[in-house]
Structures are given as structure tokens and as C-alpha cells.
Amino acid sequence: MRSVLYPYPNQSYAEIAHGDHTHYVPKDRNDNVPVSNFPTQEPGPDERITPDGDIISKK
């Protein structure tokens, strides 16, 4: 069951298919922000996605 709910255990975000593209949504997502506000490109190795959908540096 855990692998179904959390298929990417080593990532801080989940990949949500949305039509012909994918949104990258953090696991600590702000539930008031629609999925369509999250990025469609994966964050880089030194980046993270904020709960509101911005990609920022981890530093």
C-alpha cells in the first residue's frame, strides 16, 4: 500500500500526470493551491519546490 501512496519515497515531491504533461508537486503542498500552479518541469539537484509551487534553491 505504501508504494501505491508514495511511489517516490526518496523524492520530496510527487509526479502527477495531467493530460499530456506532468506536474511536480511537493509532499508538503499547500492544499489551497491548485495542481495546475505547480511546475511542469522537474526541479534540479540543488532546487526544491515550495508548498505554493515555486522552484527555489535549496541553499
Secondary structure, 3 states (H helix, E strand, C coil): CHHHHCCCCCCCEEEEEECCEEEEEECCCCCCCCHHHCCCCCCCCCEEECCCCCEEECC
